């Protein structure tokens, strides 16, 4: 099973400087299930929630990590994308707690406008 979620304006409040110093910055809400006509591969029972972004402690314009909770928790492969058409970041899923290092290539707060998550069992 492959699931795919997209959330527009994924990084909320970063431009205002909140979350600087490497502290997690919560996103506004969970990624909603797609509406009719949405991604046919997405199971509406699957969810991504508790999204947080960690800014770089030296340069808060850089995003070093995105983290979230995924359910069901069994996804073996999880990838995240912060910019439409941009780089995909490998993620680590530990019992539904997912972290994605976004330093190679370095993600930036100003360009992160769309969180897309793809997970496969």
Backbone torsions as a table, in degrees:
resi	resn	phi	psi	omega
1	UNK	NA	130.6	175.5
2	UNK	-113.0	132.7	175.4
3	UNK	-120.2	149.5	-175.2
4	UNK	-140.6	126.5	178.7
5	UNK	-125.6	146.8	174.7
6	UNK	-135.1	139.1	176.8
7	UNK	-134.3	118.5	177.9
8	UNK	-71.1	153.2	178.9
9	UNK	49.9	49.9	-175.7
10	UNK	-58.4	-33.8	-179.1
11	UNK	-100.4	107.7	-176.7
12	UNK	-104.1	123.8	174.2
13	UNK	89.3	-4.1	-178.0
14	UNK	-64.6	-39.9	-178.0
15	UNK	-60.5	-26.6	178.3
16	UNK	-80.0	-2.5	176.0
17	UNK	92.0	-2.2	178.2
18	UNK	-67.0	145.1	178.2
19	UNK	86.8	4.7	-179.5
20	UNK	-64.9	160.7	178.0
21	UNK	82.0	20.2	176.3
22	UNK	82.3	9.5	178.9
23	UNK	-84.8	144.1	179.4
24	UNK	-63.5	143.5	177.3
25	UNK	-118.0	117.6	-178.2
26	UNK	-73.5	145.5	172.3
27	UNK	-78.3	168.0	-174.3
28	UNK	-64.4	-44.1	-175.5
29	UNK	-152.9	-177.3	175.3
30	UNK	-75.2	165.8	173.8
31	UNK	-81.1	119.6	-177.8
32	UNK	-75.1	156.6	172.8
33	UNK	-66.4	148.0	-179.1
34	UNK	-66.9	151.2	177.4
35	UNK	-82.4	-179.5	178.8
36	UNK	-52.9	135.1	-178.1
37	UNK	86.9	2.3	179.0
38	UNK	-75.3	-162.7	-176.5
39	UNK	-63.5	119.0	-179.0
40	UNK	-69.6	-14.8	179.5
41	UNK	-85.3	-12.8	-175.6
42	UNK	-80.8	128.2	173.9
43	UNK	-89.1	119.2	-176.8
44	UNK	-60.9	-14.4	178.0
45	UNK	-79.4	-17.1	178.7
46	UNK	-80.3	141.6	-179.5
47	UNK	-138.3	152.4	169.7
48	UNK	-123.7	127.4	-177.4
49	UNK	-145.6	175.2	176.7
50	UNK	60.0	40.5	-174.9
51	UNK	-72.5	128.4	174.9
52	UNK	-133.6	150.3	178.2
53	UNK	-119.8	137.4	177.9
54	UNK	-109.7	120.6	178.5
55	UNK	-83.3	152.8	177.3
56	UNK	-65.5	134.6	-177.8
57	UNK	-67.4	-25.3	179.9
58	UNK	-92.7	-42.3	-178.9
59	UNK	-128.6	95.6	-175.5
60	UNK	-67.6	1.4	172.5
61	UNK	-77.8	-17.7	-178.6
62	UNK	-96.6	141.2	174.3
63	UNK	-100.9	122.6	-178.7
64	UNK	-96.1	-21.8	-176.4
65	UNK	-159.7	147.5	166.6
66	UNK	-121.6	138.9	-179.4
67	UNK	-135.4	150.8	179.7
68	UNK	-164.1	170.5	175.2
69	UNK	-105.3	138.2	179.9
70	UNK	-123.7	140.7	176.3
71	UNK	-139.7	137.8	-1.9
72	UNK	-64.9	161.6	-170.0
73	UNK	-84.6	-3.1	-170.0
74	UNK	-83.9	2.9	-177.7
75	UNK	-58.9	124.0	179.6
76	UNK	-83.9	-32.0	-178.9
77	UNK	-124.2	124.1	178.7
78	UNK	-132.5	133.9	177.3
79	UNK	-131.7	149.4	177.9
80	UNK	-130.8	147.0	177.0
81	UNK	-130.7	132.7	-176.4
82	UNK	-102.8	-14.0	-179.6
83	UNK	-134.3	129.8	177.4
84	UNK	-54.4	126.0	-178.9
85	UNK	77.9	3.3	-178.2
86	UNK	-90.2	-166.0	-178.0
87	UNK	-66.2	148.3	171.9
88	UNK	-101.2	135.6	-178.9
89	UNK	-110.4	132.9	175.5
90	UNK	-71.2	143.1	-177.8
91	UNK	-123.5	158.5	176.0
92	UNK	-112.0	124.8	179.4
93	UNK	-108.0	114.4	177.2
94	UNK	-115.2	96.4	177.9
95	UNK	53.9	40.2	177.0
96	UNK	94.0	-9.4	175.7
97	UNK	-96.6	111.3	-171.7
98	UNK	-109.3	134.9	173.2
99	UNK	-127.7	141.0	-179.5
100	UNK	-129.5	117.9	176.4
101	UNK	-75.1	123.9	-176.4
102	UNK	-114.8	37.3	-176.6
103	UNK	-101.1	-9.5	-178.6
104	UNK	-139.6	97.8	-3.6
105	UNK	-71.7	156.8	-177.1
106	UNK	-66.0	122.2	174.5
107	UNK	-81.6	149.0	178.3
108	UNK	-121.7	149.8	-178.6
109	UNK	-63.8	-38.0	-176.3
110	UNK	-68.7	-30.1	-178.3
111	UNK	-92.1	-18.4	-176.9
112	UNK	-74.7	101.1	-176.6
113	UNK	-124.3	1.2	-173.1
114	UNK	-158.7	108.4	176.0
115	UNK	-90.4	119.7	174.8
116	UNK	-118.6	129.8	-179.9
117	UNK	-120.8	132.4	174.5
118	UNK	-122.7	131.0	-179.5
119	UNK	-133.0	142.4	177.9
120	UNK	-134.9	140.9	178.0
121	UNK	-75.6	NA	NA
